[in-house]
Amino acid sequence: MKKKKEKEEKEKENKKEDEEESGEEEEDDEEREQERKKKEKKNEAKQNLTNTTRTLKNIKEIDK
């Protein structure tokens, strides 16, 4: 009887730990996704700045 109870308790603990770990993995995925989106926005902003700078230089060349 004691062994059965101990075994059941261990199984409950393991199940609880597994659920916690899977929750942490989901949070990590969300964090990675947010970081990826931040990097995308940053790269897009850099590209826009580069294009704007290039356009301004071209306008200056035309005005000369």
Secondary structure as a PSIPRED ss2 file (coil, helix, strand):
# PSIPRED VFORMAT (PSIPRED V4.0)

   1 M C   1.000  0.000  0.000
   2 K H   0.000  1.000  0.000
   3 K H   0.000  1.000  0.000
   4 K H   0.000  1.000  0.000
   5 K H   0.000  1.000  0.000
   6 E H   0.000  1.000  0.000
   7 K H   0.000  1.000  0.000
   8 E H   0.000  1.000  0.000
   9 E H   0.000  1.000  0.000
  10 K H   0.000  1.000  0.000
  11 E H   0.000  1.000  0.000
  12 K H   0.000  1.000  0.000
  13 E H   0.000  1.000  0.000
  14 N H   0.000  1.000  0.000
  15 K H   0.000  1.000  0.000
  16 K H   0.000  1.000  0.000
  17 E H   0.000  1.000  0.000
  18 D H   0.000  1.000  0.000
  19 E H   0.000  1.000  0.000
  20 E H   0.000  1.000  0.000
  21 E H   0.000  1.000  0.000
  22 S H   0.000  1.000  0.000
  23 G H   0.000  1.000  0.000
  24 E H   0.000  1.000  0.000
  25 E H   0.000  1.000  0.000
  26 E H   0.000  1.000  0.000
  27 E H   0.000  1.000  0.000
  28 D H   0.000  1.000  0.000
  29 D H   0.000  1.000  0.000
  30 E H   0.000  1.000  0.000
  31 E H   0.000  1.000  0.000
  32 R H   0.000  1.000  0.000
  33 E H   0.000  1.000  0.000
  34 Q H   0.000  1.000  0.000
  35 E H   0.000  1.000  0.000
  36 R H   0.000  1.000  0.000
  37 K H   0.000  1.000  0.000
  38 K H   0.000  1.000  0.000
  39 K H   0.000  1.000  0.000
  40 E H   0.000  1.000  0.000
  41 K H   0.000  1.000  0.000
  42 K H   0.000  1.000  0.000
  43 N H   0.000  1.000  0.000
  44 E H   0.000  1.000  0.000
  45 A H   0.000  1.000  0.000
  46 K H   0.000  1.000  0.000
  47 Q H   0.000  1.000  0.000
  48 N H   0.000  1.000  0.000
  49 L H   0.000  1.000  0.000
  50 T H   0.000  1.000  0.000
  51 N H   0.000  1.000  0.000
  52 T H   0.000  1.000  0.000
  53 T H   0.000  1.000  0.000
  54 R H   0.000  1.000  0.000
  55 T H   0.000  1.000  0.000
  56 L H   0.000  1.000  0.000
  57 K H   0.000  1.000  0.000
  58 N H   0.000  1.000  0.000
  59 I H   0.000  1.000  0.000
  60 K H   0.000  1.000  0.000
  61 E H   0.000  1.000  0.000
  62 I H   0.000  1.000  0.000
  63 D H   0.000  1.000  0.000
  64 K C   1.000  0.000  0.000
